[in-house]
Amino acid sequence: MCSKMVVQVSLVKLSSGYEMPMLGLGTYARKADPGQFRQAVEWAIDAGYRHIDTASCYKNEEEIGEGIANKIKQGVVNRQDLFVTTKLWNDCHAEAEVIPALKKSLEKLKLDYIDLYLIHWPVSVNVKGEDTGIDHVETWRGMEEAVKLGLTRSIGVSNFNEEQLERLYKSANIKPVVNQFEINPTLTQHKLVNFCKDHSIVPVAYTPLGLISEARPEFIGKDVIKTDPKLGELAQKYGKTQAQIALRYLIQRGIPALPKSFTKTRIEENLNIFDFELTNTEMDIVDSYNIDHRCVPGTVFANCKNYPF
């Protein structure tokens, strides 16, 4: 039986020595049908994705684990072929809570280890959502212990600003390998991206399509990028979608991206961005859409001591 040809995804070397695929499947959703996460993971692995991103607060680790287990059982991939990321939620920031939280995630994912464990936000709250003010330097000691125990190969952060990264970097025995934050054509984040690269921290983009894909009412009037003819002309030139142009823009900036989708054709399209290259002028066109607009402002944490924005 002939095996389907899968897309070969470029890799980036992390400061921990491990390699991470430049494109991964994002799995956050406000709501989803039963089995939708598992199906997305299975479609993604079949298409050639080897990087799957989830988080404890997404409440989908069990389905993600089912999808991974099914594809390993079918012989499509081995565990070592995959790069799996999950994240520590804000109510487990005490040093002693990090390892138990990770073990719960591993149990749900049906894995012995994960490839990358992230502090999801620099803020800490209790189960009621009240600020507890736990220093993420304390949390990081728990993260480092997770590496020593072999529960995760690499550790990093998400949604950290420059000041928070600098402080953590200086105190850490094991340096953060990535900072995952919102980066896209309408929030280009050049300053923070450059800061990360200067410290050998890989910037990873969530919500990588920005206002191209957002259709929420509060964004109406800001989504001109979707109707701008220049982006459409670029897509037509390369025989790609506008979303593929936006993802290629990030890849050429050296930024791994985590587009999410629960549609099989779109999952496949998002991966198909490694067979063309934008010119410098075309990169500037995509870059010009920046309006410093956050699709994920995290305002629920705005009153917390360590709110990053």
Order of alpha helices (4+ residues) and beta strands (2+ residues): beta-beta-beta-alpha-beta-alpha-beta-alpha-beta-alpha-beta-alpha-beta-alpha-beta-alpha-alpha-alpha-alpha
